[in-house]
Amino acid sequence: MTKEGPKIPVKTRVKNLSNEMITYIKSPEYRKRLELQNVSDPDKVINDRIAKVKQTEVTQGTPSLAYIFTNPNQKQRIPALTLSDDASDYTAMHELSHVTNYGDTFFRNEKGNANTASGKGMSVNEMLYMVNNTTLPSKVKKEISDRAKNDERFNYYRNPTEGMAGEAHSFDPSELKSDLDAVRLLFKRHGLVKKFGENITEETINKALKNPKIANEDHFIRMMKNFKKKNFVDVNNNIAMNGLAKATMA
């Protein structure tokens, strides 16, 4: 059951959210963001990401999470979600977002292109962009940047190191992007924007803080903890100079 509506079957809820996500991925704004990031063959990335969302297997269970499994019939690795019956739609959107942003399983291509994205993973620049806009200490940001330059997996960040607590939602790029998409849905549902992924301003955030249904929502609370207002706006609106290349964030 969602926190704001009648009980709807988990698969139906995720189907509705998938349609929301696919509409955004198909939008001119989304393609423009990929182009500004210098992503090679953006049409292929878009089509691959749409396919990943459509391919996602959904089951009801606890805890709510996203993962990859090998389909025994097709013998291929496909994305999957497990969603508890009482999880909010914002939690569902957070998990669905992981389908196309698995930063912790993404490597640069063989030429070391930091702008290369895929159907299931963000580019290195996208990941560093998310991290560099957070309130993390400078030494942690540097460690993450150094690891990226050495082509290390981003899930290594889940291991606590000096200055980096074990809470993945504060530094894992995939978790940060999933929180952003959850809040994009939250803002749309409460009338702060008309479209999922629409540009916002600091005034949008100020209005959100005055609405208890937004201000007390877990994903919004994490976003406010991890980003200053200006950076919150920047990551939503997808404009950044991240030190490696001029990039935007789809």
Residue pairs with C-beta under 8 A, 6 or more apart in sequence:
1 7
1 8
1 85
1 86
2 8
2 13
2 87
2 88
2 89
3 88
4 88
4 89
4 189
4 213
5 89
7 85
10 58
10 59
10 60
10 83
10 85
11 58
11 60
13 83
13 89
13 92
14 56
14 58
14 81
14 83
14 92
14 96
15 58
17 89
17 92
17 93
17 96
17 185
18 53
18 54
18 56
18 96
20 93
20 185
20 196
21 53
21 93
21 96
21 97
21 181
21 196
22 50
22 53
22 54
23 196
24 30
24 195
24 196
24 197
25 46
25 49
25 50
25 53
25 100
25 250
26 46
26 50
27 195
27 197
29 197
30 46
30 197
30 250
31 42
31 43
31 46
33 238
33 248
33 249
33 250
34 42
34 45
34 46
34 117
34 248
34 250
35 42
36 238
36 246
36 247
36 248
37 115
37 117
37 123
37 125
37 126
37 245
37 247
37 248
37 249
37 250
38 115
38 245
38 246
38 247
39 45
39 115
39 116
39 117
39 123
40 113
40 115
40 116
45 117
45 118
45 119
47 119
48 118
48 119
48 120
49 100
49 119
49 120
51 119
52 79
52 99
52 100
52 119
52 120
53 96
53 99
53 100
55 78
55 79
56 78
56 79
56 80
56 81
56 96
56 99
57 69
57 78
57 79
57 80
57 81
58 80
58 81
58 82
58 83
59 80
59 81
59 82
59 83
60 82
60 83
60 84
60 85
61 82
61 83
61 84
62 82
62 84
63 82
63 84
64 81
64 82
64 83
64 84
64 87
64 91
64 92
64 95
65 81
65 82
65 95
66 79
66 80
66 81
66 95
66 96
66 98
66 99
67 79
67 80
67 81
67 82
68 77
68 78
68 79
68 80
68 102
68 105
69 77
69 78
69 80
70 76
70 77
70 78
71 77
71 78
79 98
79 99
79 120
81 92
81 95
81 96
81 99
83 91
83 92
83 95
88 217
89 185
89 189
90 182
90 183
90 185
90 186
90 217
90 218
90 219
91 182
91 218
91 219
93 178
93 181
93 182
93 184
93 185
94 178
94 179
94 181
94 182
94 219
95 178
96 181
97 177
97 178
97 180
97 181
97 182
98 174
98 178
99 120
100 119
100 120
100 121
101 121
101 122
101 173
101 174
101 177
101 178
102 120
102 121
102 122
102 174
103 121
103 122
103 126
103 127
103 154
103 172
103 173
103 174
103 177
104 153
104 154
104 155
104 157
104 158
104 172
104 173
104 174
105 120
105 121
105 153
105 154
105 155
106 118
106 120
106 121
106 122
106 123
106 124
106 127
106 154
107 151
107 153
108 114
108 116
108 124
108 151
109 116
112 151
114 123
114 124
114 125
114 128
114 148
114 244
114 245
115 123
115 124
115 125
115 245
115 247
116 123
116 124
117 123
117 126
117 250
122 130
122 173
122 174
122 177
123 247
124 148
124 244
125 242
125 244
125 245
125 247
126 173
126 177
126 247
126 249
126 250
127 148
127 154
127 173
127 174
128 144
128 145
128 148
128 173
128 242
128 243
128 244
129 235
129 240
129 242
129 247
129 249
130 173
130 176
130 177
130 235
130 249
131 141
131 144
131 145
131 171
131 173
131 176
132 141
132 145
132 240
132 242
132 243
133 227
133 231
133 234
133 235
133 240
134 141
134 170
134 171
134 176
134 226
134 227
134 231
135 225
135 226
135 227
135 228
135 231
136 164
136 170
136 171
136 226
137 163
139 162
139 163
140 163
140 164
140 171
143 161
143 163
143 164
144 157
144 171
145 243
147 154
147 156
147 157
148 154
154 172
154 173
154 174
155 172
157 164
157 168
157 171
157 172
158 166
158 168
158 172
159 166
160 166
164 171
168 175
169 175
169 176
169 179
169 222
169 226
170 222
170 225
170 226
176 226
176 235
177 249
179 219
179 222
179 223
179 226
180 223
180 235
180 236
182 219
183 217
183 219
183 220
183 223
183 236
184 193
184 196
184 197
184 198
184 236
185 196
186 208
186 214
186 217
186 219
186 220
187 193
187 198
187 200
187 204
187 208
187 214
188 194
188 195
188 196
188 198
190 208
190 211
190 213
190 214
192 200
192 204
192 207
192 208
192 214
193 200
193 204
197 236
199 236
199 237
200 233
200 236
200 237
201 233
202 229
202 230
202 233
204 233
205 224
205 229
205 232
205 233
208 214
208 215
208 220
209 215
209 224
214 220
215 221
223 232
224 232
227 235
234 240
235 249
238 248
238 249
238 250
239 248
240 246
240 247
240 248
240 249
241 247
